[in-house]
Amino acid sequence: MTRQITAIALAALVLSPVAAFAQANPFTDAVKAQLAQIKAPIIRTAEKVGEDLYAFKPTPEVRSLGQLIGHIADGNNGICSAASGMKPAATGIEKSATTKAALQKALAESFAFCEQALASMDDKKGAELAKSFLGMQPRLMVFAFNNSHLNEHYGNLVTYMRLKGIVPPSSEPAK
């Protein structure tokens, strides 16, 4: 019995640092995972929708599908810049990019920028306050807001696609 207790205690001591290391930055890791989760269907939407639909507006008062993709890229750049203090390569995409190719490129670059900004983060740095249009917030909460913003606008994109009879990427069968 003593040997079993000793073996269990020894195993717990040996494995504890491994478990602690794996969970060194659980909040940062969660924000990164959420970004990766929403990135895929947004990128896929930009690829899947034909160039002719980039000008589509469900009503005259709302952004076109292309403007929405530009807005998402601008949001990624602005919000991830505020959270990290890094400067994005581009701004004003919604108002300047008009072709599918230019918008896809800007979108991909904006996601790469956010991923780079998050790569410089850990839970300690993520708890530092950063100034954004939300006011002073912990850096990771600004990144989390970006993820919420992405989910909100993916919902818009889904509506646009459904109105045109296109199955959104998040509703496609798994391959």
TAFENMO-V348974 format. One record per residue. N is the residue number from 1. RES is the residue in one small letter. SS is DSSP state (2 for helix, 1 for strand, 0 for the rest). PSI is psi in whole degrees, -180 to 180 (999 if undefined). BURIAL is I if it has 9 or more other ideal C-beta (glycine too) atoms within 8 Angstrom, else O. Layout:
BEGIN
N,RES,SS,PSI,BURIAL / N,RES,SS,PSI,BURIAL
END
This chain:
BEGIN
1,m,0,-42,O / 2,t,2,-39,O / 3,r,2,-40,O / 4,q,2,-44,O / 5,i,2,-43,O / 6,t,2,-43,O / 7,a,2,-42,O / 8,i,2,-44,O / 9,a,2,-43,O / 10,l,2,-43,O / 11,a,2,-41,O / 12,a,2,-41,O / 13,l,2,-39,O / 14,v,2,-41,O / 15,l,2,-23,O / 16,s,2,-47,O / 17,p,2,-33,O / 18,v,2,-46,O / 19,a,2,-41,O / 20,a,2,-41,O / 21,f,2,-41,O / 22,a,2,-27,O / 23,q,0,29,O / 24,a,0,-33,O / 25,n,0,63,I / 26,p,2,-33,O / 27,f,2,-44,I / 28,t,2,-44,I / 29,d,2,-38,O / 30,a,2,-42,O / 31,v,2,-41,I / 32,k,2,-44,I / 33,a,2,-40,O / 34,q,2,-38,I / 35,l,2,-46,I / 36,a,2,-37,O / 37,q,2,-41,O / 38,i,2,-24,I / 39,k,2,-47,I / 40,a,2,-52,I / 41,p,2,-29,I / 42,i,2,-46,I / 43,i,2,-43,I / 44,r,2,-37,I / 45,t,2,-46,I / 46,a,2,-33,I / 47,e,2,-43,O / 48,k,2,-38,O / 49,v,0,133,I / 50,g,0,154,O / 51,e,2,-37,O / 52,d,2,-27,O / 53,l,2,-7,I / 54,y,2,-24,I / 55,a,2,-5,O / 56,f,0,132,I / 57,k,0,124,I / 58,p,0,-35,O / 59,t,0,158,O / 60,p,0,-23,O / 61,e,0,-13,O / 62,v,0,167,O / 63,r,0,150,I / 64,s,0,167,I / 65,l,2,-42,I / 66,g,2,-42,I / 67,q,2,-37,I / 68,l,2,-42,I / 69,i,2,-41,I / 70,g,2,-40,I / 71,h,2,-41,I / 72,i,2,-45,I / 73,a,2,-44,I / 74,d,2,-41,I / 75,g,2,-47,I / 76,n,2,-49,I / 77,n,2,-47,I / 78,g,2,-46,I / 79,i,2,-44,I / 80,c,2,-28,I / 81,s,2,-47,I / 82,a,2,-40,I / 83,a,2,-35,I / 84,s,2,-24,I / 85,g,0,-2,O / 86,m,0,157,I / 87,k,0,130,O / 88,p,0,162,I / 89,a,0,-29,O / 90,a,0,153,I / 91,t,0,169,O / 92,g,0,25,O / 93,i,2,-43,I / 94,e,2,-36,I / 95,k,2,-15,O / 96,s,2,-35,O / 97,a,0,133,I / 98,t,0,-23,O / 99,t,0,156,O / 100,k,2,-46,I / 101,a,2,-45,O / 102,a,2,-40,I / 103,l,2,-40,I / 104,q,2,-43,I / 105,k,2,-48,O / 106,a,2,-39,I / 107,l,2,-49,I / 108,a,2,-43,I / 109,e,2,-36,I / 110,s,2,-38,I / 111,f,2,-40,I / 112,a,2,-39,O / 113,f,2,-47,I / 114,c,2,-40,I / 115,e,2,-40,I / 116,q,2,-43,I / 117,a,2,-42,I / 118,l,2,-30,I / 119,a,2,-25,O / 120,s,0,3,O / 121,m,0,149,I / 122,d,0,177,O / 123,d,2,-35,I / 124,k,2,-51,O / 125,k,2,-35,I / 126,g,2,-21,I / 127,a,0,-13,O / 128,e,0,147,O / 129,l,1,142,O / 130,a,1,146,I / 131,k,1,128,O / 132,s,1,-180,I / 133,f,0,-10,O / 134,l,0,-5,O / 135,g,1,-163,O / 136,m,1,123,O / 137,q,1,154,I / 138,p,1,141,I / 139,r,2,-45,I / 140,l,2,-28,I / 141,m,2,-31,I / 142,v,2,-43,I / 143,f,2,-41,I / 144,a,2,-37,I / 145,f,2,-40,I / 146,n,2,-43,I / 147,n,2,-39,I / 148,s,2,-43,O / 149,h,2,-43,I / 150,l,2,-44,I / 151,n,2,-40,I / 152,e,2,-48,O / 153,h,2,-23,I / 154,y,2,-37,I / 155,g,2,-40,O / 156,n,2,-46,I / 157,l,2,-39,I / 158,v,2,-45,I / 159,t,2,-45,I / 160,y,2,-46,I / 161,m,2,-45,I / 162,r,2,-39,I / 163,l,2,-25,O / 164,k,0,11,O / 165,g,0,22,O / 166,i,0,131,I / 167,v,0,122,O / 168,p,0,150,I / 169,p,2,-37,I / 170,s,2,-12,O / 171,s,2,-2,O / 172,e,0,148,O / 173,p,0,146,O / 174,a,0,142,O / 175,k,0,999,O
END
